Amino acid sequence: MRLNPFAGAYLTDPAGVWARLLAADGGVHHDEELGLWLITRHADVRRALADARTFGNALTLAPVYDICPEALALVAGIDAPPTTAAADPPVHPRTRRALRVTFANTPERVEQRYGRIVRRRVDELVARLATRAGDEVDLVPAFTAELPLLVLLDILGVPAGDVPRIRAWADGQIALIWGSPDPAEQVRLAGGLLEFWHYCQDLVRRRLDGGGDDYVAELLAYRGGDDEVLTVAEASSIVFNLLVAGHETTAGLLAHAVDRALSEPGRWRSLAERPERVPAFVTETLRFAPAIDGWLRVTNHPVTLGGVAIPAGARCLLLIGAANRDPAVFGHPDRFDPDRPDAHDHLSFGHGPHFCIGAALARLEAGTALTRLAAALPGLRPAPGHPRVFRPNLAFRAHRGLPVTVAPPVPTDRRPVARPVA
Protein backbone atom coordinates (compact mmCIF):
# COMPACT_ATOMS: atom_id res chain seq x y z
CA MET A 1 0.00 0.00 0.00
CA ARG A 2 1.37 3.40 -0.99
CA LEU A 3 1.54 6.79 0.68
CA ASN A 4 2.45 9.90 -1.30
CA PRO A 5 3.05 12.68 1.25
CA PHE A 6 4.25 15.16 -1.36
CA ALA A 7 1.27 15.43 -3.72
CA GLY A 8 -2.42 14.78 -4.20
CA ALA A 9 -4.99 14.26 -1.47
CA TYR A 10 -2.40 14.11 1.30
CA LEU A 11 -1.70 17.84 0.85
CA THR A 12 -5.31 18.90 1.27
CA ASP A 13 -7.07 16.30 3.42
CA PRO A 14 -4.94 13.44 4.72
CA ALA A 15 -7.73 11.92 6.82
CA GLY A 16 -9.06 9.84 3.93
CA VAL A 17 -5.61 8.35 3.39
CA TRP A 18 -5.26 7.58 7.10
CA ALA A 19 -8.65 5.86 7.16
CA ARG A 20 -7.69 3.63 4.23
CA LEU A 21 -4.40 2.65 5.85
CA LEU A 22 -6.04 2.00 9.22
CA ALA A 23 -8.65 -0.30 7.73
CA ALA A 24 -6.35 -2.59 5.73
CA ASP A 25 -4.13 -5.53 6.68
CA GLY A 26 -3.58 -4.94 10.37
CA GLY A 27 -2.72 -1.27 9.92
CA VAL A 28 0.94 -2.05 9.06
CA HIS A 29 2.14 -1.70 5.46
CA HIS A 30 5.40 -1.56 3.54
CA ASP A 31 5.67 1.30 1.07
CA GLU A 32 8.26 0.26 -1.51
CA GLU A 33 8.61 3.68 -3.11
CA LEU A 34 9.26 5.44 0.20
CA GLY A 35 11.24 2.50 1.55
CA LEU A 36 9.32 2.79 4.81
CA TRP A 37 7.03 0.63 6.92
CA LEU A 38 3.84 2.55 7.67
CA ILE A 39 2.46 2.02 11.19
CA THR A 40 -0.99 3.48 11.72
CA ARG A 41 -2.95 2.03 14.63
CA HIS A 42 -2.92 3.77 17.98
CA ALA A 43 -1.73 0.78 20.00
CA ASP A 44 1.13 0.06 17.60
CA VAL A 45 2.26 3.69 17.28
CA ARG A 46 2.11 4.07 21.06
CA ARG A 47 4.20 0.93 21.53
CA ALA A 48 6.79 2.05 18.98
CA LEU A 49 7.11 5.45 20.65
CA ALA A 50 7.57 3.86 24.07
CA ASP A 51 9.87 0.95 23.12
CA ALA A 52 13.24 2.59 22.42
CA ARG A 53 15.04 -0.78 22.60
CA THR A 54 13.12 -2.09 19.59
CA PHE A 55 12.45 1.16 17.74
CA GLY A 56 15.64 3.18 17.68
CA ASN A 57 16.12 6.88 16.94
CA ALA A 58 19.45 6.81 15.12
CA LEU A 59 17.89 7.59 11.71
CA THR A 60 15.11 9.90 12.89
CA LEU A 61 16.85 12.97 11.46
CA ALA A 62 18.26 11.23 8.37
CA PRO A 63 16.63 12.30 5.09
CA VAL A 64 14.08 9.89 3.64
CA TYR A 65 15.72 9.93 0.18
CA ASP A 66 19.26 9.74 -1.22
CA ILE A 67 20.90 13.17 -1.03
CA CYS A 68 22.96 14.28 -4.01
CA PRO A 69 26.77 14.19 -3.46
CA GLU A 70 27.16 17.99 -3.32
CA ALA A 71 24.54 18.34 -0.59
CA LEU A 72 25.88 15.31 1.26
CA ALA A 73 29.33 16.90 1.40
CA LEU A 74 27.85 19.97 3.08
CA VAL A 75 25.79 17.91 5.54
CA ALA A 76 28.95 15.98 6.48
CA GLY A 77 30.31 19.20 7.95
CA ILE A 78 27.54 19.24 10.57
CA ASP A 79 29.16 17.39 13.45
CA ALA A 80 26.27 17.89 15.88
CA PRO A 81 26.16 14.91 18.26
CA PRO A 82 22.75 13.26 18.79
CA THR A 83 21.11 14.56 21.96
CA THR A 84 17.32 14.50 21.75
CA ALA A 85 15.20 13.24 18.86
CA ALA A 86 18.01 11.21 17.23
CA ALA A 87 19.61 9.86 20.40
CA ASP A 88 19.33 6.42 22.01
CA PRO A 89 20.51 5.16 25.42
CA PRO A 90 22.88 5.78 27.09
CA VAL A 91 23.21 9.25 25.51
CA HIS A 92 19.51 10.12 25.45
CA PRO A 93 18.76 9.68 29.20
CA ARG A 94 21.72 11.92 30.06
CA THR A 95 20.90 14.70 27.59
CA ARG A 96 17.18 14.40 28.31
CA ARG A 97 17.99 14.95 31.99
CA ALA A 98 19.78 18.18 31.07
CA LEU A 99 16.67 19.39 29.25
CA ARG A 100 14.33 18.31 32.02
CA VAL A 101 16.33 20.17 34.66
CA THR A 102 16.91 23.37 32.69
CA PHE A 103 13.86 23.78 30.45
CA ALA A 104 10.56 24.35 32.26
CA ASN A 105 8.32 21.42 31.33
CA THR A 106 5.33 21.48 33.68
CA PRO A 107 2.37 23.89 33.50
CA GLU A 108 3.36 25.51 36.78
CA ARG A 109 7.03 26.02 35.88
CA VAL A 110 6.18 27.16 32.38
CA GLU A 111 3.75 29.78 33.65
CA GLN A 112 6.23 30.99 36.24
CA ARG A 113 9.21 31.26 33.89
CA TYR A 114 7.71 31.92 30.48
CA GLY A 115 4.17 33.20 31.03
CA ARG A 116 5.15 36.88 30.98
CA ILE A 117 7.14 36.41 27.76
CA VAL A 118 4.26 34.60 26.06
CA ARG A 119 1.65 37.20 27.01
CA ARG A 120 3.85 40.12 25.96
CA ARG A 121 4.57 38.62 22.57
CA VAL A 122 0.93 37.64 22.00
CA ASP A 123 -0.26 41.15 22.86
CA GLU A 124 2.28 42.73 20.52
CA LEU A 125 1.17 40.61 17.57
CA VAL A 126 -2.55 40.98 18.34
CA ALA A 127 -2.14 44.76 18.56
CA ARG A 128 -0.37 44.75 15.19
CA LEU A 129 -3.18 42.74 13.62
CA ALA A 130 -5.79 45.06 15.11
CA THR A 131 -4.35 47.92 13.03
CA ARG A 132 -5.18 45.97 9.86
CA ALA A 133 -8.99 46.22 10.19
CA GLY A 134 -10.65 45.45 6.89
CA ASP A 135 -7.49 44.01 5.35
CA GLU A 136 -6.76 40.49 4.20
CA VAL A 137 -3.83 39.09 6.19
CA ASP A 138 -1.99 35.78 6.04
CA LEU A 139 -1.89 34.66 9.67
CA VAL A 140 0.97 32.20 9.13
CA PRO A 141 3.76 34.79 8.75
CA ALA A 142 1.89 37.47 10.69
CA PHE A 143 0.95 35.44 13.77
CA THR A 144 1.04 31.64 13.98
CA ALA A 145 4.65 31.22 12.82
CA GLU A 146 5.92 34.48 14.30
CA LEU A 147 4.71 34.01 17.88
CA PRO A 148 6.46 30.74 18.80
CA LEU A 149 9.72 31.84 17.23
CA LEU A 150 9.75 35.19 19.07
CA VAL A 151 8.97 33.44 22.37
CA LEU A 152 11.73 30.90 21.85
CA LEU A 153 14.29 33.52 20.91
CA ASP A 154 13.41 35.47 24.06
CA ILE A 155 13.95 32.31 26.11
CA LEU A 156 17.27 31.51 24.42
CA GLY A 157 18.54 35.08 24.46
CA VAL A 158 18.83 35.31 20.67
CA PRO A 159 18.72 38.80 19.06
CA ALA A 160 15.37 39.64 17.47
CA GLY A 161 17.19 40.71 14.33
CA ASP A 162 18.12 37.09 13.71
CA VAL A 163 14.48 36.03 13.33
CA PRO A 164 14.37 35.96 9.49
CA ARG A 165 17.42 33.77 9.00
CA ILE A 166 16.58 31.40 11.86
CA ARG A 167 13.12 30.92 10.38
CA ALA A 168 14.63 30.25 6.96
CA TRP A 169 17.17 27.81 8.39
CA ALA A 170 14.54 25.94 10.40
CA ASP A 171 12.16 25.71 7.44
CA GLY A 172 15.07 24.50 5.36
CA GLN A 173 15.97 21.71 7.77
CA ILE A 174 12.40 20.42 7.71
CA ALA A 175 12.32 20.52 3.91
CA LEU A 176 15.72 18.84 3.58
CA ILE A 177 15.02 15.95 5.98
CA TRP A 178 11.32 15.25 5.50
CA GLY A 179 10.59 16.91 2.19
CA SER A 180 11.40 16.04 -1.42
CA PRO A 181 13.62 18.81 -2.84
CA ASP A 182 15.41 18.50 -6.16
CA PRO A 183 19.24 18.30 -6.19
CA ALA A 184 19.81 22.04 -6.63
CA GLU A 185 17.47 22.79 -3.74
CA GLN A 186 19.17 20.11 -1.63
CA VAL A 187 22.49 21.91 -2.04
CA ARG A 188 20.96 25.25 -1.07
CA LEU A 189 19.19 23.81 1.97
CA ALA A 190 22.25 21.83 3.09
CA GLY A 191 24.37 24.98 2.92
CA GLY A 192 21.83 26.79 5.06
CA LEU A 193 21.77 23.94 7.57
CA LEU A 194 25.55 24.08 7.92
CA GLU A 195 25.34 27.83 8.54
CA PHE A 196 22.62 27.16 11.13
CA TRP A 197 24.84 24.69 12.99
CA HIS A 198 27.75 27.15 13.03
CA TYR A 199 25.39 29.84 14.34
CA CYS A 200 24.34 27.59 17.26
CA GLN A 201 27.97 26.74 18.03
CA ASP A 202 28.85 30.44 18.15
CA LEU A 203 25.83 31.19 20.34
CA VAL A 204 26.97 28.65 22.92
CA ARG A 205 30.66 29.64 22.76
CA ARG A 206 29.76 33.25 23.56
CA ARG A 207 28.14 32.08 26.81
CA LEU A 208 30.99 29.85 27.99
CA ASP A 209 32.59 32.56 30.12
CA GLY A 210 29.42 32.86 32.20
CA GLY A 211 26.93 35.62 32.69
CA GLY A 212 23.48 36.11 31.25
CA ASP A 213 20.13 34.90 32.46
CA ASP A 214 18.87 33.17 29.33
CA TYR A 215 18.36 29.48 28.69
CA VAL A 216 21.75 28.94 27.03
CA ALA A 217 23.52 30.36 30.09
CA GLU A 218 21.43 28.10 32.35
CA LEU A 219 22.23 25.03 30.25
CA LEU A 220 25.94 25.77 30.51
CA ALA A 221 25.63 26.37 34.24
CA TYR A 222 24.02 22.92 34.52
CA ARG A 223 26.99 21.50 32.58
CA GLY A 224 29.35 23.04 35.12
CA GLY A 225 32.37 22.53 32.88
CA ASP A 226 32.01 18.75 33.14
CA ASP A 227 31.96 16.88 29.82
CA GLU A 228 30.55 13.81 31.56
CA VAL A 229 27.45 15.84 32.36
CA LEU A 230 27.22 17.53 28.96
CA THR A 231 29.81 18.44 26.36
CA VAL A 232 29.94 21.85 24.72
CA ALA A 233 29.06 20.19 21.41
CA GLU A 234 26.01 18.55 23.05
CA ALA A 235 24.91 21.90 24.47
CA SER A 236 25.18 23.37 20.95
CA SER A 237 23.21 20.44 19.57
CA ILE A 238 20.43 20.94 22.13
CA VAL A 239 20.16 24.60 21.10
CA PHE A 240 20.24 23.53 17.43
CA ASN A 241 17.30 21.17 18.01
CA LEU A 242 15.34 23.63 20.14
CA LEU A 243 15.55 26.30 17.47
CA VAL A 244 13.64 23.98 15.14
CA ALA A 245 11.44 21.76 17.30
CA GLY A 246 10.85 24.53 19.84
CA HIS A 247 8.89 26.70 17.46
CA GLU A 248 7.91 24.79 14.29
CA THR A 249 5.65 22.37 16.15
CA THR A 250 3.94 25.12 18.14
CA ALA A 251 3.52 27.19 14.98
CA GLY A 252 1.79 24.21 13.39
CA LEU A 253 -0.44 23.67 16.42
CA LEU A 254 -1.49 27.31 16.51
CA ALA A 255 -2.25 27.42 12.77
CA HIS A 256 -4.33 24.25 13.02
CA ALA A 257 -6.22 25.62 16.04
CA VAL A 258 -7.07 28.91 14.32
CA ASP A 259 -8.02 27.01 11.16
CA ARG A 260 -10.37 24.74 13.13
CA ALA A 261 -11.85 27.70 15.01
CA LEU A 262 -12.60 29.60 11.80
CA SER A 263 -13.79 26.59 9.79
CA GLU A 264 -17.39 26.61 11.07
CA PRO A 265 -19.69 29.62 11.53
CA GLY A 266 -19.96 30.72 15.13
CA ARG A 267 -17.04 28.66 16.44
CA TRP A 268 -14.59 31.59 16.58
CA ARG A 269 -17.10 33.91 18.25
CA SER A 270 -17.91 31.14 20.73
CA LEU A 271 -14.27 31.05 21.82
CA ALA A 272 -14.32 34.83 22.22
CA GLU A 273 -17.45 34.65 24.39
CA ARG A 274 -16.44 31.55 26.36
CA PRO A 275 -12.65 31.56 26.80
CA GLU A 276 -12.90 28.78 29.37
CA ARG A 277 -13.47 26.44 26.41
CA VAL A 278 -10.07 27.21 24.86
CA PRO A 279 -8.03 24.53 26.73
CA ALA A 280 -10.32 21.72 25.54
CA PHE A 281 -10.33 23.22 22.07
CA VAL A 282 -6.52 23.10 21.93
CA THR A 283 -6.46 19.50 23.15
CA GLU A 284 -8.93 18.39 20.48
CA THR A 285 -6.88 20.25 17.87
CA LEU A 286 -3.84 18.25 18.96
CA ARG A 287 -5.78 15.05 18.35
CA PHE A 288 -7.59 16.01 15.19
CA ALA A 289 -4.82 17.91 13.37
CA PRO A 290 -1.36 17.22 14.82
CA ALA A 291 1.48 19.49 13.74
CA ILE A 292 3.68 16.40 13.39
CA ASP A 293 1.60 13.63 11.87
CA GLY A 294 4.43 11.23 11.03
CA TRP A 295 7.67 10.37 12.83
CA LEU A 296 10.56 8.08 11.94
CA ARG A 297 12.04 5.14 13.80
CA VAL A 298 14.32 2.24 12.82
CA THR A 299 13.94 -1.32 14.11
CA ASN A 300 16.90 -2.61 16.12
CA HIS A 301 15.66 -6.18 15.82
CA PRO A 302 12.74 -7.98 14.14
CA VAL A 303 9.30 -7.15 15.52
CA THR A 304 5.72 -8.14 14.76
CA LEU A 305 2.94 -5.53 14.81
CA GLY A 306 -0.65 -6.13 13.78
CA GLY A 307 0.31 -9.64 12.71
CA VAL A 308 2.90 -8.26 10.27
CA ALA A 309 6.60 -9.13 10.64
CA ILE A 310 8.96 -6.17 10.29
CA PRO A 311 12.66 -7.03 9.84
CA ALA A 312 15.58 -5.55 11.74
CA GLY A 313 17.06 -2.39 10.26
CA ALA A 314 13.72 -1.26 8.77
CA ARG A 315 12.81 2.42 8.73
CA CYS A 316 9.30 2.93 10.06
CA LEU A 317 6.98 5.90 9.70
CA LEU A 318 4.76 6.19 12.75
CA LEU A 319 1.64 7.88 11.40
CA ILE A 320 0.56 9.85 14.45
CA GLY A 321 -2.21 11.53 12.50
CA ALA A 322 -3.72 8.14 11.67
CA ALA A 323 -3.29 6.86 15.25
CA ASN A 324 -5.21 9.92 16.49
CA ARG A 325 -8.13 8.88 14.25
CA ASP A 326 -8.11 5.20 15.24
CA PRO A 327 -11.76 4.18 15.84
CA ALA A 328 -10.57 1.57 18.32
CA VAL A 329 -9.66 4.44 20.67
CA PHE A 330 -11.67 7.48 19.60
CA GLY A 331 -15.41 7.58 19.14
CA HIS A 332 -16.43 9.20 15.84
CA PRO A 333 -12.74 9.95 15.16
CA ASP A 334 -13.37 12.18 12.13
CA ARG A 335 -15.60 14.53 14.10
CA PHE A 336 -13.92 17.58 15.61
CA ASP A 337 -15.42 17.67 19.09
CA PRO A 338 -13.73 19.65 21.91
CA ASP A 339 -16.16 18.06 24.39
CA ARG A 340 -15.10 14.50 23.64
CA PRO A 341 -13.88 12.59 26.73
CA ASP A 342 -11.10 10.72 24.88
CA ALA A 343 -9.18 13.66 23.38
CA HIS A 344 -6.35 13.37 25.91
CA ASP A 345 -5.42 9.96 24.48
CA HIS A 346 -3.83 11.64 21.45
CA LEU A 347 -0.17 10.94 20.64
CA SER A 348 0.69 14.34 19.18
CA PHE A 349 3.36 15.05 21.80
CA GLY A 350 4.71 11.52 21.53
CA HIS A 351 4.79 8.94 24.29
CA GLY A 352 7.39 7.41 26.55
CA PRO A 353 11.04 8.51 26.84
CA HIS A 354 10.83 11.00 23.95
CA PHE A 355 7.61 12.74 25.06
CA CYS A 356 7.86 16.37 23.93
CA ILE A 357 9.75 18.40 26.54
CA GLY A 358 8.04 21.57 25.32
CA ALA A 359 4.45 20.30 25.51
CA ALA A 360 3.43 22.56 28.39
CA LEU A 361 4.93 25.62 26.71
CA ALA A 362 3.16 24.79 23.44
CA ARG A 363 -0.17 24.50 25.28
CA LEU A 364 0.40 27.82 27.06
CA GLU A 365 1.28 29.62 23.82
CA ALA A 366 -1.65 28.18 21.88
CA GLY A 367 -4.13 28.80 24.69
CA THR A 368 -2.99 32.36 25.32
CA ALA A 369 -2.87 33.20 21.63
CA LEU A 370 -6.35 31.84 20.86
CA THR A 371 -7.91 33.49 23.90
CA ARG A 372 -6.47 36.95 23.32
CA LEU A 373 -6.83 36.95 19.55
CA ALA A 374 -10.49 35.86 19.74
CA ALA A 375 -11.23 38.43 22.44
CA ALA A 376 -9.64 41.29 20.51
CA LEU A 377 -10.92 40.28 17.05
CA PRO A 378 -14.14 38.30 17.48
CA GLY A 379 -15.15 39.13 13.92
CA LEU A 380 -12.08 37.49 12.36
CA ARG A 381 -13.12 35.33 9.41
CA PRO A 382 -11.49 33.26 6.65
CA ALA A 383 -10.71 35.16 3.49
CA PRO A 384 -12.70 33.69 0.59
CA GLY A 385 -11.12 31.80 -2.27
CA HIS A 386 -8.24 30.17 -0.41
CA PRO A 387 -8.47 26.37 -0.08
CA ARG A 388 -6.61 24.67 2.76
CA VAL A 389 -3.25 23.39 1.46
CA PHE A 390 -0.30 22.03 3.41
CA ARG A 391 3.40 22.03 2.57
CA PRO A 392 4.63 18.75 1.06
CA ASN A 393 6.35 17.00 3.94
CA LEU A 394 6.54 13.55 5.48
CA ALA A 395 6.40 14.67 9.11
CA PHE A 396 5.35 18.30 9.60
CA ARG A 397 1.75 19.22 8.71
CA ALA A 398 2.26 22.95 8.09
CA HIS A 399 -0.16 25.33 6.37
CA ARG A 400 1.09 27.08 3.26
CA GLY A 401 -0.96 30.05 4.39
CA LEU A 402 -3.96 31.05 6.49
CA PRO A 403 -5.55 34.15 4.87
CA VAL A 404 -8.14 35.94 7.01
CA THR A 405 -10.11 39.16 6.92
CA VAL A 406 -9.46 41.27 10.00
CA ALA A 407 -12.50 42.83 11.64
CA PRO A 408 -12.29 45.94 13.85
CA PRO A 409 -10.94 45.24 17.36
CA VAL A 410 -12.78 45.41 20.66
CA PRO A 411 -11.46 47.27 23.72
CA THR A 412 -8.63 45.43 25.48
CA ASP A 413 -10.31 45.69 28.89
CA ARG A 414 -12.74 43.02 27.70
CA ARG A 415 -9.87 40.65 27.00
CA PRO A 416 -9.95 37.50 29.18
CA VAL A 417 -6.86 35.80 30.52
CA ALA A 418 -6.04 32.31 29.20
CA ARG A 419 -5.58 29.39 31.51
CA PRO A 420 -2.98 26.72 30.74
CA VAL A 421 -4.32 23.81 28.68
CA ALA A 422 -4.68 20.58 30.61
C-alpha angles and dihedrals in degrees: 000000000000135000121193107191094174103059146016126020094352090070095054108027117002094175093087090054091048091051092052092049093046093052099050133079102338094312093277119107139166115229106203096192094052092036089226138120109232115218114189116159120096096235093049096045090047091051093048092050092050100041104073092165092063100028108045129197101216094108098035092108096036114110116258093230137044110279117222115254095252093054092042090056090055093046089051088066091064102092095176109150117228110263112151127002095018098039130102131190133324091026097041099057090051097047092039088056089055090054094045092052098043106031115065106241107167126075091246096049093042092053092047096048105028107019095093092049092050095049093046093051093044092051092049093053094042090051090051091051091048089063089061096068110162094014130115109241132182104229094199097073094024099050125343097054096032099053101058093044094051091048092050094047090051089052093047095042094241118157114257089229089069093063098100097052095041089052090049092048093048093048088048094053091052092049093046097049104033103018134074108243123169119247096267091051090046090058092049093048093045090052090052092049091053090051089049092054092049089049091055091047091052092047091056095042091056089058097048094094091060133245131102130087100234129110095265091055090049092050091052091046088054089051089055093194091295115128090196088064096042133332123227088246090053091050089052090048092052090053089046091054095043092054088061107028093034095066112012094065094047091046088054093048093050094048091049091048094051090044091052092045093052096040097084128044113258097013095102094046089048090059090049091052097040109033091168086076093061098088093055090044091056092048092052090047089055090055099040100040113016118193088223108040098167132037132183131237134163124219115242091195137002115294136179121221126174089355091302121119115225116194127229116272093030120143110229130198110211103208100212091174090058093045089054089057096046107135089208088071108021125053112228089356096189093057116094102224121161089189095060114123095218100055093105090065090076119123098213094119092043126242137254126007094353097048107148110275090204097052095112092048091049091052092049093049094046094045095047093045095049093045097049097038092050092046094050097040108026090158094060110134139174115271110243123249099033115112119204109263129169130208114262104258139136097222114014117067099203127166117240086215143336108211115192138171111238116224123203114283128248124229113285093231087074091057113116124216118247122236120216114269114251 
